[in-house]
Amino acid sequence: MTGSENHFAPLSHCEPKHLQTTPSKLAVVLQGISKLFGRFAALYDLSITLPAGRIYVLLGENGAGKTTLLRIIAGLSRPSRGTVQVLGNSDVRAVSNRIGYMAHATLLYDELTARENLDYFRGLYPAGQTESTDKLLELVGLAQVDRKRRVGQYSQGMKQRLALARATLSMPDLLLLDEPFSNVDVESISTMSALLGRLRDRGATLIVVTHQLEALAEVADEWITLRAGTVAKREARLSPSHVGRGGTQ
């Protein structure tokens, strides 16, 4: 995407804020996806279509295939079978600069400050296609932290917030988050979930794996349950069966 293009067009006043995209604009289209590790199928014949501009929460037991699915969508892993289309392109590498990914590990450098971390990762993107460091730190509630404080001295919640800032550095069209609220304090969860809602409202598509369902209860558009490596259920509202069970069934 060129520097003159705007990832997030202003919202229309005549439509609900999270319904700006048309059904024809699809963020992800997967058909017949299987991922095999030896004789074990982490994903099996999974097909799903995800319209753009929404927040999707992936649910399921450990081993259901959630992280594997995220990695395939991110282009970090290839399916054993099936076809993948992300942001209108069958070659995910061609749109990698429009995808943000936050894994279990923060991928931050403890010996660097927050600004030094963001400036380092900024160098991985084309010039003019990243948000300013000050703006990102403000968005995740870290703008007032001592500039000289190294990330190794941060709490887990602060590290997760900074990792989210890193993942959104390029203001991606597609943001993939794997357990972003793990071991995070209540204040950080509130800051992060509010930011995710704002990114969706500006046109981004978000796919989130989390066991802390209450964190996204107010902003999620769809809850998708995986079971045995395929889609078992899609719900517009969180089913009562999930509440208090950490997102597993």
C-alpha atoms as one frame of an Amber mdcrd trajectory, in Angstrom:
protein
   0.000   0.000   0.000   1.439   3.382  -0.953   1.936   6.230   1.452  -0.879
   8.178  -0.234  -3.457   5.522   0.547  -5.428   5.704   3.769  -6.014   2.389
   5.533  -8.886   3.767   7.544 -11.386   6.026   5.781 -13.543   8.322   7.937
 -16.692   6.654   9.212 -19.998   7.428   7.545 -22.573   9.165   9.734 -25.454
   7.192   8.246 -24.296   3.679   9.137 -23.572   1.911  12.429 -19.862   2.307
  13.126 -19.029  -1.419  12.943 -20.990  -2.090   9.753 -19.017   0.089   7.337
 -17.841  -2.757   5.099 -19.991  -4.369   2.458 -20.454  -8.157   2.277 -18.343
  -8.187  -0.897 -15.277  -6.899   0.984 -13.707  -9.945   2.546 -10.686  -9.966
   4.823 -10.119 -13.729   4.901 -11.352 -16.605   2.745 -10.204 -20.128   3.622
 -11.358 -23.188   1.713 -10.709 -26.793   2.717  -7.752 -25.952   4.945  -5.938
 -28.830   6.633  -2.665 -28.626   8.551  -0.926 -31.896   9.337   1.893 -32.519
  11.769   2.809 -36.093  10.998  -0.434 -38.028  11.487  -1.989 -35.318  13.662
  -4.343 -32.855  11.988  -4.193 -29.490  13.794  -6.737 -28.232  11.254  -8.994
 -30.446   9.163 -10.996 -29.372   6.094 -11.687 -25.941   7.581 -13.546 -23.413
   5.451 -14.498 -19.933   6.595 -15.172 -16.498   5.140 -14.632 -13.390   7.245
 -16.007 -10.040   6.042 -13.749  -7.080   6.738 -14.164  -4.471   9.434 -15.176
  -6.753  12.309 -13.734  -8.246  15.495 -13.765 -12.044  15.527 -12.973 -14.012
  18.690 -11.716 -17.576  18.280 -12.834 -19.979  21.001 -12.041 -23.608  21.688
 -10.152 -26.006  23.880  -6.375 -26.167  23.876  -5.383 -28.036  20.733  -8.502
 -27.002  18.805  -6.325 -25.294  16.179  -6.692 -21.620  17.082  -3.023 -20.632
  17.025  -2.361 -22.756  13.940  -5.193 -20.966  12.165  -3.790 -17.539  13.092
  -0.341 -18.493  11.831  -1.733 -19.660   8.481  -3.693 -16.434   8.045  -0.564
 -14.457   8.958   1.469 -16.311   6.348   3.787 -17.789   9.003   2.709 -21.345
   8.215   1.437 -23.015   5.077  -1.546 -25.363   5.037  -1.007 -28.978   4.050
  -4.111 -28.715   1.883  -6.596 -26.035   0.890  -6.520 -22.442  -0.336  -5.931
 -19.199   1.542  -6.925 -15.699   0.479  -6.089 -12.769   2.751  -6.988  -9.150
   1.976  -7.897 -10.187  -1.549  -4.559 -11.890  -2.286  -3.747 -15.603  -2.443
  -0.081 -14.813  -1.712  -0.118 -13.674   1.916   3.477 -12.480   1.651   2.344
  -9.858  -0.852   0.161  -8.197   1.787   2.333  -8.878   4.843   2.884  -5.153
   5.453  -0.898  -4.816   5.914  -1.024  -7.530   8.590  -0.197  -7.092  12.272
   0.549 -10.144  14.417   0.883 -10.432  18.191   1.990 -13.876  19.341   2.161
 -15.373  22.842   5.678 -13.959  23.167   5.873 -10.165  23.159   8.891 -10.159
  20.789  10.178  -7.089  22.626  13.780  -6.379  23.593  14.061  -6.023  27.367
  17.294  -4.040  27.193  15.686  -1.312  25.072  13.178   1.374  26.032   9.649
   1.406  24.636  10.563   4.022  22.050  13.715   2.187  21.024  11.689  -0.996
  20.527   9.112   0.723  18.337  11.772   2.587  16.359  13.587  -0.705  15.709
  10.456  -2.454  14.413   9.541   0.636  12.384  12.572  -0.086  10.231  10.916
  -3.299   9.028   8.206  -1.332   7.196   8.355   0.944   4.143   8.981   4.603
   4.938   5.879   6.676   5.611   3.625   3.711   6.403   3.828   3.652  10.194
   2.142   5.518  13.026   4.293   7.828  15.153   5.865   6.426  18.316   4.285
   9.111  20.506   0.826   8.379  19.088   1.171   4.641  19.622   2.357   5.028
  23.204  -0.556   7.348  23.858  -3.016   4.840  22.399  -1.795   2.055  24.698
  -1.506   4.255  27.766   2.287   4.302  28.034   3.001   7.877  27.001   3.706
   9.010  30.577   6.211   6.241  31.380   9.803   7.385  31.975  11.477   7.496
  28.552  14.660   5.971  29.968  12.903   3.020  31.587  13.856  -0.247  29.911
  11.175  -2.735  28.921  12.738  -5.339  31.213  11.520  -3.181  34.107   7.922
  -3.132  32.837   5.076  -5.110  34.411   3.522  -7.875  32.309   0.526  -5.652
  31.562   2.781  -2.852  30.326   4.712  -5.300  28.142   1.509  -6.607  26.592
   0.355  -3.068  25.861   3.669  -2.266  24.209   3.476  -5.508  22.215   0.058
  -4.397  20.971   1.574  -1.049  19.948   4.259  -2.973  18.043   1.622  -5.083
  16.271  -0.310  -1.964  15.236   2.766  -0.011  14.169   1.754  -0.055  10.499
  -1.943   0.573  11.289  -2.698  -2.811   9.669  -5.834  -3.718   7.784  -5.768
  -7.133   9.488  -4.673  -7.592  13.103  -4.133 -11.090  14.529  -3.798 -11.430
  18.311  -2.949 -14.635  20.187  -3.861 -14.372  23.889  -3.164 -10.621  24.143
  -4.665 -10.390  27.652  -2.604 -13.199  29.192  -1.412 -12.279  32.729  -2.572
  -8.696  32.206  -4.027  -6.412  34.888  -7.563  -5.049  34.676  -6.443  -1.541
  33.695  -4.357  -2.850  30.814  -7.195  -5.076  29.606  -9.533  -2.083  29.541
  -7.007   0.048  27.625  -6.264  -2.693  25.107  -9.868  -3.718  24.437 -10.893
  -0.080  23.915  -8.092   0.323  21.379  -9.177  -2.829  19.532 -12.685  -1.426
  19.273 -11.375   1.845  17.856  -9.249   0.026  15.285 -12.313  -1.931  14.145
 -14.358   1.267  13.961 -11.723   2.741  11.643 -12.011  -0.216   9.242  -9.532
  -2.838  10.460 -10.376  -6.527  10.801  -9.283  -8.217  14.026  -9.061 -11.933
  14.837  -8.384 -12.602  18.516  -7.643 -15.794  20.421  -8.358 -15.343  24.125
  -9.620 -17.229  27.147 -10.586 -13.957  28.828 -13.881 -13.479  27.062 -15.089
 -10.648  29.270 -12.310  -8.478  27.832 -14.027  -8.406  24.422 -17.657  -8.880
  25.454 -18.503  -5.257  24.621 -16.654  -4.951  21.308 -16.648  -8.369  19.594
 -18.821  -8.811  16.511 -18.657 -12.596  16.237 -17.578 -15.566  18.342 -16.205
 -18.531  16.407 -15.745 -21.886  18.112 -13.186 -24.368  16.785 -13.403 -28.033
  17.650 -11.048 -30.766  16.407  -9.474 -28.415  13.897 -12.578 -27.122  12.178
 -15.349 -24.565  12.697 -18.012 -25.911  15.032 -20.077 -22.784  15.648 -20.402
 -19.107  14.733 -22.363 -16.791  17.024 -23.172 -13.085  16.941 -23.498 -13.111
  20.723 -21.518 -14.915  23.374 -23.312 -18.106  24.350 -24.074 -18.522  28.084
 -22.255 -21.861  27.915 -18.966 -19.981  27.443 -19.358 -17.622  30.390 -17.119
 -18.567  33.289 -15.482 -21.407  31.341 -12.597 -19.473  29.857 -13.744 -19.857
  26.264 -13.443 -23.641  26.188 -16.110 -26.233  25.832
